[in-house]
Amino acid sequence: MVGFKTIVSHCLLVLSIVLAARDVDAGEAAAPSVAIHFTFDRPVDASMAPFFMAAKDGKFGAEHLNVSFNNTAGSPEALARVATGNSQLALVDINELIRFRDKADAPPVKAVFVLFNRAPYAIVARKSRGIHLVSDLGGKTVGVADTDLSIRLWPALARQNGIDVAHVKFFKMSAAVREPVLSAGQVDAVAGFSYLSAVNLRDRGVPADDLAVLRYADYGCEAYGFAVVANPAFAMAKPDALKGFVRALIAGINATAKEPARAADEAAGRIDDGDRDLELARLRTVLADNILTDEVRRNGLGGVDPARLDRSIDQIAEDFRFRKRPAAGDIFDGRFLPPVESRLIN
């Protein structure tokens, strides 16, 4: 009888453990998802593939996040949406964030993850027009789109490279005709993003060996590029959700680096009449030049060097008069990043 009671006791104990485990699993499965409205500051292109890969591979869902994507017409509009709470997170040019924060009534929006370790700013020129280096721009005409961000750092770049800004002519145009105007020979060069303008020009039939891609970062520009910014109230109320978003994004970047063709497919599928080969060319360029830099390979994804960020703010100040110059800590909040070992490229 004693043996029978012992057996029954053991069975009941095992059953209770199993039921408890099932309750835990059910509780985890039923954990409510946090809704995140994420805004891109421009139309979809392949540089956004890491976000789409994180969604496709279920990385956001694994962090109990329900992420939806939308687009705006520029960084100022995306920042305004985050500032008001209409979007919890956005991808914007961090240099526009720096200018935005200088407004008297600007809420304390901060970057929490830097996607582009190097800004994509570039002058794309025709070698056949005598331009091989930045110093060759003297006496030339550069096409600049109305919404171009790179031109704001031109004064600092020119000073660093001994270029008299008065000797460079800028021709204003709409972004839609930037590459056609250069390919037609109406200007000698255009200002823009290296992974967009250069690839677009090659796609329009301009020979690759006739293009000089003069990346600002190669000529002393310290600027970071696109970064994820967070609504301050959301960051305070849902820090674990924000940390989970960052972890999922890191997984998406790693997946993009490992499978760029699949990542390009994901991006092209979200573009009307998207060209997979064109987006793959963009993606390979942006991974090599802007995301997986030597600095990132040493220090991990997402973070900043405060001293470098401070120097980039000084460069912005050459064309922007601050009411109160911000410090690096006013712009970037690294509390939501995982440890460095979790941010290294696999």
N, C-alpha and C positions, 0 to 999 in steps of 0.2 A: 504493500500500500504506500509505504514511504517513497519507494522508487517511482510509483505511478504519479504521486503528487509532485515529485521533483521534475519528472518529465513534463507534466502539465504546466508547472511554473516556468520552466525554460521555454516552452512553446509560447506561453503568454508574453514572456519577456521579449522574445524574438518578434512576435506579432506587433507588440507595442512599438518596438524600434522601427520596424518596417513602416507602420502607419505614420509614425512621427516623421520619418524621412520623406514619405509621400506628401505629408502636410507641408514640409519645408519646400519640396520641389514645386508643389502647387502654389505656394505663397510666392516663390520666386517667379514662376511663370505668370502669376497674376499681378506682378509688380507694375504699377501704372507707368506708362511711358510719358516722358516729358516732351511736349511739343516745342519744336524749334523752327521758327521761320528764318530761313537763311537767305540773304540777299547778295547777289553778285552785282558789282558796279558797272557791268558792261555786258554785251551779248555773249552767249556761250562760245568758248573756243577751247582748244585742247589743253590749255594750261589749267583748266578746272577739272580735268580728269580725275585727280585724286579724290575729290569729293564724290564724284559719280561712282568711282570704284568702291569707296567705303559704303555707299548705299547699295550698290549691286551685290556686294559680297556679304551683306548683312551685318556689317561692323557697327553701324549706328543702332540697329535693332538689338544687337547683343549688349549694348550699353543702355538699353531701355529708353532710346530716344526715337522720336517720330519727327524726322527732318524733312521739311518741304523747301524747295528752292524757288526763287523768283529773281527777276533782274530789274535794274534801274538804268538810267541814262548816264551815270557817272558817279564818282566817289562822293561828291557833295550830297547828292540825293540819297545814296546808300547810307551815309553817315547820319543824315537827318532821320531816316527811318529807324536806325538803331537808337539814336538819341531820344526819340519819342516812344520807343518800345514797340513800334509796329513790326520790327524785326528784332529778334534777340541777338543775332549775329550777322556779320556781313564780311565780305572780302573787299577791301579797299586798298588804294595806294597809301602806304603809311605816311608818305610825305604830304598828302592831302589831309590826313588825320592831324599831322603836326600843325598845319595852317588852320584847320578847323578848331583845334583846341585853343587858339589864340583869340577867338571871339569872346566878347565880354560875358555872354550868357551861355557859353558852351558847357554842356554837362560833361562830367569827367569820363568820357568814353576812352578806353585804352585798347591797344592791341594786346592779344593774348597768345598769338602764334604767328610767326613770320613764315610765309610760304616761299616768297622770293628772297633769298639771301642777298641777291644782287638785283638792283632795279634793272628793268629791261630797256631803259632809255638808250637810244642810239640815233646817230645820223647815218642814213643809208644813202650812199653816193654811187655815181657812175665813175668807174676808173677811167673810162674813155673821155671823161670831162676833166681829167687831170687831178682827180682826188684819190689819194691813197692813204693819207693820214689826216688827222684833225687839223694839223698845221696847214694843210693844203686848201682849207676852206676860205682863206682870205681872197676877196674879190669874187666869190661865188654866190649863187642864189640858192637858198634853201627853202623848200616848201614846208609850211607849218600849218597843220589843221587847227581850226578854231578851238577844239577841245584838247589839244595836245598838252600833256603833262611834262614831257621831257624838257620843253623849252624853258621851263621855270628854273631849271638848274644850269642852263646855258651860261649865264654870267659867271658862275663859279668855275665851270669847265673851261671857259675861254681864258679867264685869269690864270688858272693853273697851267695852261698850255701856251701862254704868251700870245694869245690871239687878240687883235684889236677888234672889238665887237662892231665898231663903226665900218669895218671893211667887209662885213658879211651882210648880205641883203636877205631879208626874210620875206617870202611871198605867202600871204594868207590864202587859205583855201578850205574847202570842206573836207572832212575825213574821207568821204566817198570818192573823191577824185585824186587823192594824194598819190597813190601808186600809178594811176594812168598818166598823170601829169609828168611824173619822172620818166616813165617808160617812153613817153612821147618826146622827151628831151626838152620840155618847157622850163625845167629847173635842173640844177646840177645835182641836187641831193634833197632828201626829205628827212624831217625829224619824226620820230615815232618809236615804236617798240620793235626790237630786233627780231623777235620771233613772229611778228605779224608782217611788218613791211617787207622784210627781206624775203620771206617765204612767198608773200603775195606777188612780189616782183618776179621771182623765178617762175611762178605759176603763170604770169602774164607773158613769159617768153624772153625776159631779159636774161642773158647768159650769166650764170653764176660767177664766172671768172671776170665779169665786168662790174660786179658789185663789191663795193668796199663797205663793210658793216663796222662802223666806228662806234663801238660800245662805250658809253660813258664810263662804265666801271673799269675799262682798260686804260682810261686817261685821268684817273684820280678821283672820280666821283665815289663818295663813300655811301651813297644812299642805299637803303634797303628798298624792297619793292612791295608787292602785294602782301597784305597781312589780314588775319582774322581779327575783327574788333567785336567787342561785347557791350551790350547794354549794361550799365552799371548796376541797376536794380536786379537784373537777371543774374549777373555774376555773384552778387551778394546773396541772393535767395537760393540759387541752385548751383553752388560751386561744384558739387559732385557731377552734375549733368554736364557742366562745362569741361571738367576734366575728362569725362567720358567722351565728349565730342572730340577733344584733342587726341585722345588715344585712338579713336576710330579714324581720324584724319591721317595720323601717322601710319596706320595700317594701310590706308588708301594710297599714300605716297609710296610705300614699299611695294605694294602690288603694282602700281603704275610703273615703277622703275624696273620691276621684274618682267612685266608683260605690257610693254608700251603699245603693241599692236591691239591688244584687247582693250586697253584704256582709250586708245584713239577711236575705236569702234563705239565705245560708250559715249564719248563726247560727240562724235559725228552724228550719232543717233538722236541727239537732242538739238541738232541744228537743222533748220529747214534746208533740204537739198544738201546736207552735209557731205563733204568729200573726205572719205576716210584716209586716203593717201595724203591729202593736203594737211589734214589734222595730225597725222602721224609725223609728218615733217616738222610741223610746229612743235609737237610734243617733244621730239628728240632734241630740238634746239633749246627749248625752255628748260628741260631737265639738265642738260649739260651746262648751259650758261647761267641759269638763274636759281635753280632749286638745289641741285646736288653739287654745290661748289666745294672747293677744297676746305673752306672754313666749316661748312656743314659736315663734311666727312670727319673733321677733327672734333668738332664740338657738339654735333647732333642737330637734328631738325628743330625748327621752331623758335629758337632763342635769339638773343642779340648780344653783341658786345657793347656794353654801355658807353665805353669810350668812343667806339666807332659811331654809335648812334648820336652822341653829342657832337662829333665832328660833322656828321651829315646835317645836323640842325644848323651849325655854323654856315655850311654851304648854302642852305636854304635862305639864310638871313642875308645873303648877298643880293637877293632879288625880292625879299619880303621883309617888311619892317614889322617886327614883333611888338605888340603892346607889352608883353612880358615873355621873354625868351623861356621856353620850357626846358626842363632837364629830362634826361632819358627816362627817369622814373615816372615822369608825368605822362609818358607816351606808351610805355610798355610795362605790362604786369606779367611776370613769369611764374606766378604762384600756381597756375593751372597746368604747367608742364610736368610730365612725368620725369623721373630721374634720367640723367644723361644716357645711361646705358640702354634705356628703353627708346631713346631717340636716335641712336646711331643707325646708319643705313646698313641693312642686312646684305 
